[in-house]
Amino acid sequence: MCNFAGKIPCIMRRKLGLVVLFGLLTMSLWAKPDDICGIWIDDNKDGKTEFYKIAPNKYEAKLVWLAKSVDSDGKPLRDKRNPDKSKRNDLLIGQKVMKMDWDAKEQCYILHYAYDPKWGMTGTGKMWVKGDVMTIKAGKWGIRVTRTMDRVK
């Protein structure tokens, strides 16, 4: 309990403590840029993608696993639908499929390049990470798709 002479400093300490506590709680709720790093499995559970940092606030992603990774002859799947004909013989596993930057103001990742080898299409969009769930909203030519991925533990 504060006495009269020490009442003002006591009240100030309490308020300062509340401000610091609120600040810590708020900051813990905000996403951190590196939250994206790691391996994620898509919502169809047929592909895993590794997200990694290439520079401050810049990230890329590549395919690291596919449920069906070989063709009917038992050979590794190739990127046969790639719009760039010179890449159609590249292996799907290891293929770079996304490039993004962290936007601190919007608290999301700006997706500059997203490639879906299943359709051979590219697009742009935004991504959010909340805990162990990633939401991706991307599109091209007015067609928008929302997908989710779960962190692989």
N, C-alpha and C positions, 0 to 999 in steps of 0.2 A: 504494500500500500504506500502511496506517495504522500509525503507530508506537504504542507502548504508551500514551503520554500522550494521544494524540489518538484512541485506539481507540473510546471511547464516543461521541464526537461523530460519528465516521465511520459507525459502525453505525446511529446514529440517523438520519443523513442518508440512508443507504440505505433504511431502513424507511420514512422519510417519503416518499422518492421512489417507493417501491412503492405506498404508500397513495394518493398523488396520481395515479399512473399507473392504478391500479385504479379510482379514482373517475372519472377521465376516460373510461376504457373503458366503465364501467357507464353513465355518463350518455349516452354516444353511442349505446348500445343502446336506451335508453328513447325512447319516442315523444315528439314535441313537438306541442303542440296545433295549430300551424299547418301540420303535415304534410298535413293534409287539403285545404288550399287549392289550387285549380287545377282543371283540366278532366280528367274521368275518363270512360272509355268502358265501358259495361256488358258483362257476359260474353257477351251475344248479339251484340255489335257493332252494335246497331241504335239506340243512343242515347248521347249525350254529355251529361254533367251538370257544371255548374260549381259548385264549393264555394267559399264565401267567408265571411270573418269579418264579423260585424255588431257585436260587442262583445267584451271580453275573455272568452275561453273559450266564446263563443257563435257558432254557425255556421249558415248556411242553404245550400241548394242549389237550382238551377233548371235546367230543361232548356234546352240551347243548340243541340242538333242532333239530328235524327232521320233515319235512313236513308230512311224513307218519311215525308216531311213534308207531302205534299199528298194530297188525296182524288182520286177518279176524274175529277172535273171540273177538276183542277189547282188547286183552292183550298187554302189552308193548313189543316191538320188542326185541329179544334176539340176541346175537352175534353168530348165528348158523353156520357161515362160518369161524370162527376163526380157524387157523391152530393148536392152542393149544386146544385140546379137553376138557381140564378142564375149559376153559373159555366160552364154547359154550352156557352156560345157563346165562351168565352175560347180564345185560341190555345194550343196545346200548347207551342210554342216560347216560352220565357220563363216558363213555369209554375213556381211554387215547389213543389218536391217533397219537401224535407226541412228539418227544424229539429233541431239537436242542440247539446248542451253537452259540453265536454271534462271528463272526470272524472280528475283527476291520480292519485287513489288507485288506481283500477282500470286506469289507463292505457288508457282507451277513450273513445269518444264515446257519450253516452246519447242515443239517437234518440227524441225526443219526438213527432215527426210524420214519417211516411213515406207518400208518396202514389204509387200506381202507376196512371197514367192508362190503361194498357192494360186494367186490370180495374175501374178506378174505386173502388179500395179504399185505405183508410188503415190504418196500423199503427204500432207502436212497437218499439224494440229497442235493439241496441248495434252499434257499428262499431269496427273496428280498422284501422289503417294500418301496414303493414310494407313499407318501401321503396316500390315503385311498385305495390303491390297493396293494395286495400281489401277487407275482408270485412264484409259486412252481414248481421246476423241479426235479422230482424224478423218480426212476426206480429200476429195478431188472432184472438180467439175460439179460442185454442188451436192455431191453424194457424200453423206456423213455417216460414219460408223462409230459406235461406242463399244469398246472391248474392255475386259478386266483381266488382270493377271494376279496370281498369288505368289508370294515369296516362297521359294523352296528352302526348307530348313534342314 
